[in-house]
Amino acid sequence: MSDGEWWTVEFQHERAQLTRRGTERERRLFVFFRDDRGHLRRAVVPEDAKTLATDDDLCRAWETADRLHAGA
């Protein structure tokens, strides 16, 4: 990535949430980025990239991802 580090990428759907009977919403798809130092980033995958994310899509997602863990 642009910071010079290698990152692993994992896609994961949002966990199911309890809702009222008869109401259902689509779960968002997230992409998680992890590096060897324990840094973690998370971004929502855009609807148009859910079926086929390119390297450019992943780079854009990484740049705008939320930083979740600073590592040690």
mmCIF file of the N, C-alpha and C atoms, coordinates in Angstrom:
data_MODEL
# 
_entry.id   MODEL 
# 
loop_
_atom_site.group_PDB 
_atom_site.id 
_atom_site.type_symbol 
_atom_site.label_atom_id 
_atom_site.label_alt_id 
_atom_site.label_comp_id 
_atom_site.label_asym_id 
_atom_site.label_entity_id 
_atom_site.label_seq_id 
_atom_site.pdbx_PDB_ins_code 
_atom_site.Cartn_x 
_atom_site.Cartn_y 
_atom_site.Cartn_z 
_atom_site.occupancy 
_atom_site.B_iso_or_equiv 
_atom_site.pdbx_formal_charge 
_atom_site.auth_seq_id 
_atom_site.auth_comp_id 
_atom_site.auth_asym_id 
_atom_site.auth_atom_id 
_atom_site.pdbx_PDB_model_num 
ATOM 1   N N  . MET A 1 1  ? 0.839   -1.176  0.000  1.00 0.00 ? 1  MET A N  1 
ATOM 2   C CA . MET A 1 1  ? 0.000   0.000   0.000  1.00 0.00 ? 1  MET A CA 1 
ATOM 3   C C  . MET A 1 1  ? 0.889   1.246   0.000  1.00 0.00 ? 1  MET A C  1 
ATOM 4   N N  . SER A 1 2  ? 0.255   2.379   -0.001 1.00 0.00 ? 2  SER A N  1 
ATOM 5   C CA . SER A 1 2  ? 1.009   3.626   -0.132 1.00 0.00 ? 2  SER A CA 1 
ATOM 6   C C  . SER A 1 2  ? 1.922   3.917   1.056  1.00 0.00 ? 2  SER A C  1 
ATOM 7   N N  . ASP A 1 3  ? 1.737   3.217   2.183  1.00 0.00 ? 3  ASP A N  1 
ATOM 8   C CA . ASP A 1 3  ? 2.624   3.421   3.331  1.00 0.00 ? 3  ASP A CA 1 
ATOM 9   C C  . ASP A 1 3  ? 3.852   2.514   3.267  1.00 0.00 ? 3  ASP A C  1 
ATOM 10  N N  . GLY A 1 4  ? 3.954   1.696   2.209  1.00 0.00 ? 4  GLY A N  1 
ATOM 11  C CA . GLY A 1 4  ? 5.106   0.816   2.041  1.00 0.00 ? 4  GLY A CA 1 
ATOM 12  C C  . GLY A 1 4  ? 5.004   -0.505  2.779  1.00 0.00 ? 4  GLY A C  1 
ATOM 13  N N  . GLU A 1 5  ? 3.911   -0.746  3.478  1.00 0.00 ? 5  GLU A N  1 
ATOM 14  C CA . GLU A 1 5  ? 3.718   -1.980  4.243  1.00 0.00 ? 5  GLU A CA 1 
ATOM 15  C C  . GLU A 1 5  ? 2.914   -2.993  3.428  1.00 0.00 ? 5  GLU A C  1 
ATOM 16  N N  . TRP A 1 6  ? 3.074   -4.268  3.775  1.00 0.00 ? 6  TRP A N  1 
ATOM 17  C CA . TRP A 1 6  ? 2.238   -5.329  3.231  1.00 0.00 ? 6  TRP A CA 1 
ATOM 18  C C  . TRP A 1 6  ? 1.039   -5.488  4.144  1.00 0.00 ? 6  TRP A C  1 
ATOM 19  N N  . TRP A 1 7  ? -0.143  -5.577  3.577  1.00 0.00 ? 7  TRP A N  1 
ATOM 20  C CA . TRP A 1 7  ? -1.371  -5.734  4.343  1.00 0.00 ? 7  TRP A CA 1 
ATOM 21  C C  . TRP A 1 7  ? -2.118  -6.963  3.841  1.00 0.00 ? 7  TRP A C  1 
ATOM 22  N N  . THR A 1 8  ? -2.729  -7.719  4.765  1.00 0.00 ? 8  THR A N  1 
ATOM 23  C CA . THR A 1 8  ? -3.627  -8.794  4.359  1.00 0.00 ? 8  THR A CA 1 
ATOM 24  C C  . THR A 1 8  ? -5.035  -8.218  4.298  1.00 0.00 ? 8  THR A C  1 
ATOM 25  N N  . VAL A 1 9  ? -5.853  -8.796  3.437  1.00 0.00 ? 9  VAL A N  1 
ATOM 26  C CA . VAL A 1 9  ? -7.201  -8.288  3.218  1.00 0.00 ? 9  VAL A CA 1 
ATOM 27  C C  . VAL A 1 9  ? -8.198  -9.397  3.509  1.00 0.00 ? 9  VAL A C  1 
ATOM 28  N N  . GLU A 1 10 ? -9.238  -9.051  4.264  1.00 0.00 ? 10 GLU A N  1 
ATOM 29  C CA . GLU A 1 10 ? -10.298 -10.007 4.585  1.00 0.00 ? 10 GLU A CA 1 
ATOM 30  C C  . GLU A 1 10 ? -11.643 -9.317  4.402  1.00 0.00 ? 10 GLU A C  1 
ATOM 31  N N  . PHE A 1 11 ? -12.553 -9.983  3.709  1.00 0.00 ? 11 PHE A N  1 
ATOM 32  C CA . PHE A 1 11 ? -13.903 -9.468  3.540  1.00 0.00 ? 11 PHE A CA 1 
ATOM 33  C C  . PHE A 1 11 ? -14.806 -10.160 4.551  1.00 0.00 ? 11 PHE A C  1 
ATOM 34  N N  . GLN A 1 12 ? -15.707 -9.383  5.165  1.00 0.00 ? 12 GLN A N  1 
ATOM 35  C CA . GLN A 1 12 ? -16.607 -9.972  6.162  1.00 0.00 ? 12 GLN A CA 1 
ATOM 36  C C  . GLN A 1 12 ? -17.913 -9.178  6.174  1.00 0.00 ? 12 GLN A C  1 
ATOM 37  N N  . HIS A 1 13 ? -19.029 -9.913  6.145  1.00 0.00 ? 13 HIS A N  1 
ATOM 38  C CA . HIS A 1 13 ? -20.324 -9.257  6.238  1.00 0.00 ? 13 HIS A CA 1 
ATOM 39  C C  . HIS A 1 13 ? -20.588 -8.813  7.669  1.00 0.00 ? 13 HIS A C  1 
ATOM 40  N N  . GLU A 1 14 ? -21.344 -7.763  7.776  1.00 0.00 ? 14 GLU A N  1 
ATOM 41  C CA . GLU A 1 14 ? -21.778 -7.259  9.075  1.00 0.00 ? 14 GLU A CA 1 
ATOM 42  C C  . GLU A 1 14 ? -22.513 -8.361  9.813  1.00 0.00 ? 14 GLU A C  1 
ATOM 43  N N  . ARG A 1 15 ? -22.315 -8.441  11.090 1.00 0.00 ? 15 ARG A N  1 
ATOM 44  C CA . ARG A 1 15 ? -22.989 -9.472  11.880 1.00 0.00 ? 15 ARG A CA 1 
ATOM 45  C C  . ARG A 1 15 ? -24.492 -9.212  11.906 1.00 0.00 ? 15 ARG A C  1 
ATOM 46  N N  . ALA A 1 16 ? -25.244 -10.295 11.991 1.00 0.00 ? 16 ALA A N  1 
ATOM 47  C CA . ALA A 1 16 ? -26.704 -10.187 12.026 1.00 0.00 ? 16 ALA A CA 1 
ATOM 48  C C  . ALA A 1 16 ? -27.134 -9.419  13.271 1.00 0.00 ? 16 ALA A C  1 
ATOM 49  N N  . GLN A 1 17 ? -28.184 -8.658  13.113 1.00 0.00 ? 17 GLN A N  1 
ATOM 50  C CA . GLN A 1 17 ? -28.730 -7.896  14.225 1.00 0.00 ? 17 GLN A CA 1 
ATOM 51  C C  . GLN A 1 17 ? -30.179 -8.306  14.431 1.00 0.00 ? 17 GLN A C  1 
ATOM 52  N N  . LEU A 1 18 ? -30.605 -8.271  15.676 1.00 0.00 ? 18 LEU A N  1 
ATOM 53  C CA . LEU A 1 18 ? -31.997 -8.583  15.963 1.00 0.00 ? 18 LEU A CA 1 
ATOM 54  C C  . LEU A 1 18 ? -32.864 -7.426  15.461 1.00 0.00 ? 18 LEU A C  1 
ATOM 55  N N  . THR A 1 19 ? -33.910 -7.759  14.757 1.00 0.00 ? 19 THR A N  1 
ATOM 56  C CA . THR A 1 19 ? -34.846 -6.755  14.256 1.00 0.00 ? 19 THR A CA 1 
ATOM 57  C C  . THR A 1 19 ? -36.257 -7.224  14.551 1.00 0.00 ? 19 THR A C  1 
ATOM 58  N N  . ARG A 1 20 ? -37.185 -6.315  14.376 1.00 0.00 ? 20 ARG A N  1 
ATOM 59  C CA . ARG A 1 20 ? -38.583 -6.689  14.586 1.00 0.00 ? 20 ARG A CA 1 
ATOM 60  C C  . ARG A 1 20 ? -39.026 -7.652  13.496 1.00 0.00 ? 20 ARG A C  1 
ATOM 61  N N  . ARG A 1 21 ? -39.975 -8.460  13.840 1.00 0.00 ? 21 ARG A N  1 
ATOM 62  C CA . ARG A 1 21 ? -40.498 -9.443  12.891 1.00 0.00 ? 21 ARG A CA 1 
ATOM 63  C C  . ARG A 1 21 ? -40.959 -8.739  11.605 1.00 0.00 ? 21 ARG A C  1 
ATOM 64  N N  . GLY A 1 22 ? -40.565 -9.298  10.484 1.00 0.00 ? 22 GLY A N  1 
ATOM 65  C CA . GLY A 1 22 ? -40.987 -8.761  9.204  1.00 0.00 ? 22 GLY A CA 1 
ATOM 66  C C  . GLY A 1 22 ? -40.102 -7.654  8.658  1.00 0.00 ? 22 GLY A C  1 
ATOM 67  N N  . THR A 1 23 ? -39.174 -7.159  9.451  1.00 0.00 ? 23 THR A N  1 
ATOM 68  C CA . THR A 1 23 ? -38.265 -6.129  8.947  1.00 0.00 ? 23 THR A CA 1 
ATOM 69  C C  . THR A 1 23 ? -36.883 -6.728  8.798  1.00 0.00 ? 23 THR A C  1 
ATOM 70  N N  . GLU A 1 24 ? -36.307 -6.519  7.675  1.00 0.00 ? 24 GLU A N  1 
ATOM 71  C CA . GLU A 1 24 ? -34.989 -7.068  7.412  1.00 0.00 ? 24 GLU A CA 1 
ATOM 72  C C  . GLU A 1 24 ? -34.216 -6.068  6.582  1.00 0.00 ? 24 GLU A C  1 
ATOM 73  N N  . ARG A 1 25 ? -32.948 -5.911  6.873  1.00 0.00 ? 25 ARG A N  1 
ATOM 74  C CA . ARG A 1 25 ? -32.128 -5.015  6.062  1.00 0.00 ? 25 ARG A CA 1 
ATOM 75  C C  . ARG A 1 25 ? -30.888 -5.768  5.612  1.00 0.00 ? 25 ARG A C  1 
ATOM 76  N N  . GLU A 1 26 ? -30.365 -5.346  4.490  1.00 0.00 ? 26 GLU A N  1 
ATOM 77  C CA . GLU A 1 26 ? -29.179 -6.004  3.958  1.00 0.00 ? 26 GLU A CA 1 
ATOM 78  C C  . GLU A 1 26 ? -27.967 -5.682  4.827  1.00 0.00 ? 26 GLU A C  1 
ATOM 79  N N  . ARG A 1 27 ? -27.176 -6.705  5.088  1.00 0.00 ? 27 ARG A N  1 
ATOM 80  C CA . ARG A 1 27 ? -25.967 -6.501  5.890  1.00 0.00 ? 27 ARG A CA 1 
ATOM 81  C C  . ARG A 1 27 ? -24.863 -5.924  5.012  1.00 0.00 ? 27 ARG A C  1 
ATOM 82  N N  . ARG A 1 28 ? -24.148 -4.946  5.549  1.00 0.00 ? 28 ARG A N  1 
ATOM 83  C CA . ARG A 1 28 ? -23.047 -4.334  4.800  1.00 0.00 ? 28 ARG A CA 1 
ATOM 84  C C  . ARG A 1 28 ? -21.870 -5.300  4.727  1.00 0.00 ? 28 ARG A C  1 
ATOM 85  N N  . LEU A 1 29 ? -21.079 -5.144  3.674  1.00 0.00 ? 29 LEU A N  1 
ATOM 86  C CA . LEU A 1 29 ? -19.851 -5.912  3.510  1.00 0.00 ? 29 LEU A CA 1 
ATOM 87  C C  . LEU A 1 29 ? -18.681 -5.002  3.853  1.00 0.00 ? 29 LEU A C  1 
ATOM 88  N N  . PHE A 1 30 ? -17.809 -5.476  4.742  1.00 0.00 ? 30 PHE A N  1 
ATOM 89  C CA . PHE A 1 30 ? -16.629 -4.721  5.147  1.00 0.00 ? 30 PHE A CA 1 
ATOM 90  C C  . PHE A 1 30 ? -15.380 -5.376  4.586  1.00 0.00 ? 30 PHE A C  1 
ATOM 91  N N  . VAL A 1 31 ? -14.351 -4.578  4.377  1.00 0.00 ? 31 VAL A N  1 
ATOM 92  C CA . VAL A 1 31 ? -13.027 -5.100  4.068  1.00 0.00 ? 31 VAL A CA 1 
ATOM 93  C C  . VAL A 1 31 ? -12.129 -4.683  5.239  1.00 0.00 ? 31 VAL A C  1 
ATOM 94  N N  . PHE A 1 32 ? -11.413 -5.668  5.788  1.00 0.00 ? 32 PHE A N  1 
ATOM 95  C CA . PHE A 1 32 ? -10.481 -5.429  6.888  1.00 0.00 ? 32 PHE A CA 1 
ATOM 96  C C  . PHE A 1 32 ? -9.061  -5.555  6.358  1.00 0.00 ? 32 PHE A C  1 
ATOM 97  N N  . PHE A 1 33 ? -8.213  -4.621  6.728  1.00 0.00 ? 33 PHE A N  1 
ATOM 98  C CA . PHE A 1 33 ? -6.802  -4.631  6.353  1.00 0.00 ? 33 PHE A CA 1 
ATOM 99  C C  . PHE A 1 33 ? -5.988  -4.811  7.628  1.00 0.00 ? 33 PHE A C  1 
ATOM 100 N N  . ARG A 1 34 ? -5.047  -5.763  7.625  1.00 0.00 ? 34 ARG A N  1 
ATOM 101 C CA . ARG A 1 34 ? -4.170  -6.002  8.788  1.00 0.00 ? 34 ARG A CA 1 
ATOM 102 C C  . ARG A 1 34 ? -2.729  -6.040  8.322  1.00 0.00 ? 34 ARG A C  1 
ATOM 103 N N  . ASP A 1 35 ? -1.835  -5.444  9.142  1.00 0.00 ? 35 ASP A N  1 
ATOM 104 C CA . ASP A 1 35 ? -0.413  -5.549  8.820  1.00 0.00 ? 35 ASP A CA 1 
ATOM 105 C C  . ASP A 1 35 ? 0.292   -6.371  9.883  1.00 0.00 ? 35 ASP A C  1 
ATOM 106 N N  . ASP A 1 36 ? 1.587   -6.613  9.703  1.00 0.00 ? 36 ASP A N  1 
ATOM 107 C CA . ASP A 1 36 ? 2.358   -7.447  10.624 1.00 0.00 ? 36 ASP A CA 1 
ATOM 108 C C  . ASP A 1 36 ? 2.570   -6.815  11.993 1.00 0.00 ? 36 ASP A C  1 
ATOM 109 N N  . ARG A 1 37 ? 2.354   -5.507  12.102 1.00 0.00 ? 37 ARG A N  1 
ATOM 110 C CA . ARG A 1 37 ? 2.581   -4.814  13.376 1.00 0.00 ? 37 ARG A CA 1 
ATOM 111 C C  . ARG A 1 37 ? 1.317   -4.679  14.214 1.00 0.00 ? 37 ARG A C  1 
ATOM 112 N N  . GLY A 1 38 ? 0.226   -5.260  13.747 1.00 0.00 ? 38 GLY A N  1 
ATOM 113 C CA . GLY A 1 38 ? -1.017  -5.215  14.515 1.00 0.00 ? 38 GLY A CA 1 
ATOM 114 C C  . GLY A 1 38 ? -1.948  -4.081  14.147 1.00 0.00 ? 38 GLY A C  1 
ATOM 115 N N  . HIS A 1 39 ? -1.620  -3.311  13.122 1.00 0.00 ? 39 HIS A N  1 
ATOM 116 C CA . HIS A 1 39 ? -2.516  -2.250  12.687 1.00 0.00 ? 39 HIS A CA 1 
ATOM 117 C C  . HIS A 1 39 ? -3.721  -2.864  11.984 1.00 0.00 ? 39 HIS A C  1 
ATOM 118 N N  . LEU A 1 40 ? -4.879  -2.274  12.197 1.00 0.00 ? 40 LEU A N  1 
ATOM 119 C CA . LEU A 1 40 ? -6.116  -2.764  11.607 1.00 0.00 ? 40 LEU A CA 1 
ATOM 120 C C  . LEU A 1 40 ? -6.897  -1.587  11.051 1.00 0.00 ? 40 LEU A C  1 
ATOM 121 N N  . ARG A 1 41 ? -7.382  -1.738  9.836  1.00 0.00 ? 41 ARG A N  1 
ATOM 122 C CA . ARG A 1 41 ? -8.230  -0.734  9.202  1.00 0.00 ? 41 ARG A CA 1 
ATOM 123 C C  . ARG A 1 41 ? -9.485  -1.441  8.695  1.00 0.00 ? 41 ARG A C  1 
ATOM 124 N N  . ARG A 1 42 ? -10.600 -0.681  8.673  1.00 0.00 ? 42 ARG A N  1 
ATOM 125 C CA . ARG A 1 42 ? -11.866 -1.248  8.206  1.00 0.00 ? 42 ARG A CA 1 
ATOM 126 C C  . ARG A 1 42 ? -12.564 -0.235  7.316  1.00 0.00 ? 42 ARG A C  1 
ATOM 127 N N  . ALA A 1 43 ? -13.117 -0.715  6.196  1.00 0.00 ? 43 ALA A N  1 
ATOM 128 C CA . ALA A 1 43 ? -13.878 0.138   5.294  1.00 0.00 ? 43 ALA A CA 1 
ATOM 129 C C  . ALA A 1 43 ? -15.097 -0.628  4.790  1.00 0.00 ? 43 ALA A C  1 
ATOM 130 N N  . VAL A 1 44 ? -16.163 0.110   4.511  1.00 0.00 ? 44 VAL A N  1 
ATOM 131 C CA . VAL A 1 44 ? -17.348 -0.487  3.909  1.00 0.00 ? 44 VAL A CA 1 
ATOM 132 C C  . VAL A 1 44 ? -17.078 -0.661  2.418  1.00 0.00 ? 44 VAL A C  1 
ATOM 133 N N  . VAL A 1 45 ? -17.432 -1.814  1.884  1.00 0.00 ? 45 VAL A N  1 
ATOM 134 C CA . VAL A 1 45 ? -17.254 -2.083  0.457  1.00 0.00 ? 45 VAL A CA 1 
ATOM 135 C C  . VAL A 1 45 ? -18.428 -1.452  -0.283 1.00 0.00 ? 45 VAL A C  1 
ATOM 136 N N  . PRO A 1 46 ? -18.152 -0.599  -1.273 1.00 0.00 ? 46 PRO A N  1 
ATOM 137 C CA . PRO A 1 46 ? -19.249 0.017   -2.034 1.00 0.00 ? 46 PRO A CA 1 
ATOM 138 C C  . PRO A 1 46 ? -20.066 -1.042  -2.782 1.00 0.00 ? 46 PRO A C  1 
ATOM 139 N N  . GLU A 1 47 ? -21.337 -0.746  -2.982 1.00 0.00 ? 47 GLU A N  1 
ATOM 140 C CA . GLU A 1 47 ? -22.237 -1.687  -3.653 1.00 0.00 ? 47 GLU A CA 1 
ATOM 141 C C  . GLU A 1 47 ? -21.685 -2.160  -4.991 1.00 0.00 ? 47 GLU A C  1 
ATOM 142 N N  . ASP A 1 48 ? -21.111 -1.245  -5.770 1.00 0.00 ? 48 ASP A N  1 
ATOM 143 C CA . ASP A 1 48 ? -20.652 -1.609  -7.108 1.00 0.00 ? 48 ASP A CA 1 
ATOM 144 C C  . ASP A 1 48 ? -19.358 -2.414  -7.106 1.00 0.00 ? 48 ASP A C  1 
ATOM 145 N N  . ALA A 1 49 ? -18.717 -2.566  -5.962 1.00 0.00 ? 49 ALA A N  1 
ATOM 146 C CA . ALA A 1 49 ? -17.464 -3.326  -5.889 1.00 0.00 ? 49 ALA A CA 1 
ATOM 147 C C  . ALA A 1 49 ? -17.636 -4.650  -5.144 1.00 0.00 ? 49 ALA A C  1 
ATOM 148 N N  . LYS A 1 50 ? -18.852 -4.982  -4.759 1.00 0.00 ? 50 LYS A N  1 
ATOM 149 C CA . LYS A 1 50 ? -19.063 -6.195  -3.969 1.00 0.00 ? 50 LYS A CA 1 
ATOM 150 C C  . LYS A 1 50 ? -18.754 -7.475  -4.724 1.00 0.00 ? 50 LYS A C  1 
ATOM 151 N N  . THR A 1 51 ? -19.010 -7.510  -6.004 1.00 0.00 ? 51 THR A N  1 
ATOM 152 C CA . THR A 1 51 ? -18.827 -8.760  -6.730 1.00 0.00 ? 51 THR A CA 1 
ATOM 153 C C  . THR A 1 51 ? -17.432 -8.919  -7.302 1.00 0.00 ? 51 THR A C  1 
ATOM 154 N N  . LEU A 1 52 ? -16.750 -7.814  -7.591 1.00 0.00 ? 52 LEU A N  1 
ATOM 155 C CA . LEU A 1 52 ? -15.426 -7.914  -8.181 1.00 0.00 ? 52 LEU A CA 1 
ATOM 156 C C  . LEU A 1 52 ? -14.606 -6.680  -7.794 1.00 0.00 ? 52 LEU A C  1 
ATOM 157 N N  . ALA A 1 53 ? -13.879 -6.771  -6.697 1.00 0.00 ? 53 ALA A N  1 
ATOM 158 C CA . ALA A 1 53 ? -13.050 -5.655  -6.244 1.00 0.00 ? 53 ALA A CA 1 
ATOM 159 C C  . ALA A 1 53 ? -11.683 -5.748  -6.910 1.00 0.00 ? 53 ALA A C  1 
ATOM 160 N N  . THR A 1 54 ? -11.271 -4.664  -7.564 1.00 0.00 ? 54 THR A N  1 
ATOM 161 C CA . THR A 1 54 ? -9.967  -4.621  -8.215 1.00 0.00 ? 54 THR A CA 1 
ATOM 162 C C  . THR A 1 54 ? -8.910  -4.133  -7.230 1.00 0.00 ? 54 THR A C  1 
ATOM 163 N N  . ASP A 1 55 ? -7.649  -4.208  -7.614 1.00 0.00 ? 55 ASP A N  1 
ATOM 164 C CA . ASP A 1 55 ? -6.572  -3.673  -6.775 1.00 0.00 ? 55 ASP A CA 1 
ATOM 165 C C  . ASP A 1 55 ? -6.784  -2.187  -6.516 1.00 0.00 ? 55 ASP A C  1 
ATOM 166 N N  . ASP A 1 56 ? -7.221  -1.447  -7.528 1.00 0.00 ? 56 ASP A N  1 
ATOM 167 C CA . ASP A 1 56 ? -7.482  -0.014  -7.346 1.00 0.00 ? 56 ASP A CA 1 
ATOM 168 C C  . ASP A 1 56 ? -8.603  0.220   -6.341 1.00 0.00 ? 56 ASP A C  1 
ATOM 169 N N  . ASP A 1 57 ? -9.661  -0.610  -6.391 1.00 0.00 ? 57 ASP A N  1 
ATOM 170 C CA . ASP A 1 57 ? -10.752 -0.501  -5.421 1.00 0.00 ? 57 ASP A CA 1 
ATOM 171 C C  . ASP A 1 57 ? -10.229 -0.714  -4.003 1.00 0.00 ? 57 ASP A C  1 
ATOM 172 N N  . LEU A 1 58 ? -9.360  -1.718  -3.834 1.00 0.00 ? 58 LEU A N  1 
ATOM 173 C CA . LEU A 1 58 ? -8.808  -2.004  -2.511 1.00 0.00 ? 58 LEU A CA 1 
ATOM 174 C C  . LEU A 1 58 ? -7.912  -0.868  -2.023 1.00 0.00 ? 58 LEU A C  1 
ATOM 175 N N  . CYS A 1 59 ? -7.121  -0.287  -2.906 1.00 0.00 ? 59 CYS A N  1 
ATOM 176 C CA . CYS A 1 59 ? -6.261  0.838   -2.514 1.00 0.00 ? 59 CYS A CA 1 
ATOM 177 C C  . CYS A 1 59 ? -7.096  2.033   -2.082 1.00 0.00 ? 59 CYS A C  1 
ATOM 178 N N  . ARG A 1 60 ? -8.169  2.337   -2.805 1.00 0.00 ? 60 ARG A N  1 
ATOM 179 C CA . ARG A 1 60 ? -9.050  3.448   -2.416 1.00 0.00 ? 60 ARG A CA 1 
ATOM 180 C C  . ARG A 1 60 ? -9.716  3.159   -1.075 1.00 0.00 ? 60 ARG A C  1 
ATOM 181 N N  . ALA A 1 61 ? -10.157 1.919   -0.882 1.00 0.00 ? 61 ALA A N  1 
ATOM 182 C CA . ALA A 1 61 ? -10.786 1.546   0.391  1.00 0.00 ? 61 ALA A CA 1 
ATOM 183 C C  . ALA A 1 61 ? -9.792  1.672   1.537  1.00 0.00 ? 61 ALA A C  1 
ATOM 184 N N  . TRP A 1 62 ? -8.541  1.245   1.319  1.00 0.00 ? 62 TRP A N  1 
ATOM 185 C CA . TRP A 1 62 ? -7.521  1.325   2.365  1.00 0.00 ? 62 TRP A CA 1 
ATOM 186 C C  . TRP A 1 62 ? -7.258  2.776   2.755  1.00 0.00 ? 62 TRP A C  1 
ATOM 187 N N  . GLU A 1 63 ? -7.193  3.664   1.762  1.00 0.00 ? 63 GLU A N  1 
ATOM 188 C CA . GLU A 1 63 ? -6.907  5.076   2.028  1.00 0.00 ? 63 GLU A CA 1 
ATOM 189 C C  . GLU A 1 63 ? -8.000  5.750   2.849  1.00 0.00 ? 63 GLU A C  1 
ATOM 190 N N  . THR A 1 64 ? -9.240  5.303   2.695  1.00 0.00 ? 64 THR A N  1 
ATOM 191 C CA . THR A 1 64 ? -10.351 5.928   3.414  1.00 0.00 ? 64 THR A CA 1 
ATOM 192 C C  . THR A 1 64 ? -10.817 5.121   4.618  1.00 0.00 ? 64 THR A C  1 
ATOM 193 N N  . ALA A 1 65 ? -10.153 4.011   4.908  1.00 0.00 ? 65 ALA A N  1 
ATOM 194 C CA . ALA A 1 65 ? -10.577 3.107   5.984  1.00 0.00 ? 65 ALA A CA 1 
ATOM 195 C C  . ALA A 1 65 ? -10.402 3.735   7.353  1.00 0.00 ? 65 ALA A C  1 
ATOM 196 N N  . ASP A 1 66 ? -11.256 3.303   8.267  1.00 0.00 ? 66 ASP A N  1 
ATOM 197 C CA . ASP A 1 66 ? -11.150 3.692   9.681  1.00 0.00 ? 66 ASP A CA 1 
ATOM 198 C C  . ASP A 1 66 ? -9.982  2.938   10.304 1.00 0.00 ? 66 ASP A C  1 
ATOM 199 N N  . ARG A 1 67 ? -9.142  3.633   11.035 1.00 0.00 ? 67 ARG A N  1 
ATOM 200 C CA . ARG A 1 67 ? -8.053  2.973   11.769 1.00 0.00 ? 67 ARG A CA 1 
ATOM 201 C C  . ARG A 1 67 ? -8.628  2.491   13.097 1.00 0.00 ? 67 ARG A C  1 
ATOM 202 N N  . LEU A 1 68 ? -8.580  1.183   13.306 1.00 0.00 ? 68 LEU A N  1 
ATOM 203 C CA . LEU A 1 68 ? -9.213  0.598   14.487 1.00 0.00 ? 68 LEU A CA 1 
ATOM 204 C C  . LEU A 1 68 ? -8.231  0.264   15.585 1.00 0.00 ? 68 LEU A C  1 
ATOM 205 N N  . HIS A 1 69 ? -6.987  -0.054  15.254 1.00 0.00 ? 69 HIS A N  1 
ATOM 206 C CA . HIS A 1 69 ? -6.035  -0.498  16.263 1.00 0.00 ? 69 HIS A CA 1 
ATOM 207 C C  . HIS A 1 69 ? -4.648  -0.014  15.865 1.00 0.00 ? 69 HIS A C  1 
ATOM 208 N N  . ALA A 1 70 ? -3.973  0.657   16.767 1.00 0.00 ? 70 ALA A N  1 
ATOM 209 C CA . ALA A 1 70 ? -2.662  1.234   16.458 1.00 0.00 ? 70 ALA A CA 1 
ATOM 210 C C  . ALA A 1 70 ? -1.532  0.229   16.582 1.00 0.00 ? 70 ALA A C  1 
ATOM 211 N N  . GLY A 1 71 ? -1.752  -0.883  17.223 1.00 0.00 ? 71 GLY A N  1 
ATOM 212 C CA . GLY A 1 71 ? -0.698  -1.882  17.384 1.00 0.00 ? 71 GLY A CA 1 
ATOM 213 C C  . GLY A 1 71 ? 0.308   -1.491  18.442 1.00 0.00 ? 71 GLY A C  1 
ATOM 214 N N  . ALA A 1 72 ? 1.311   -2.351  18.610 1.00 0.00 ? 72 ALA A N  1 
ATOM 215 C CA . ALA A 1 72 ? 2.300   -2.107  19.664 1.00 0.00 ? 72 ALA A CA 1 
ATOM 216 C C  . ALA A 1 72 ? 3.540   -1.454  19.122 1.00 0.00 ? 72 ALA A C  1 
# 
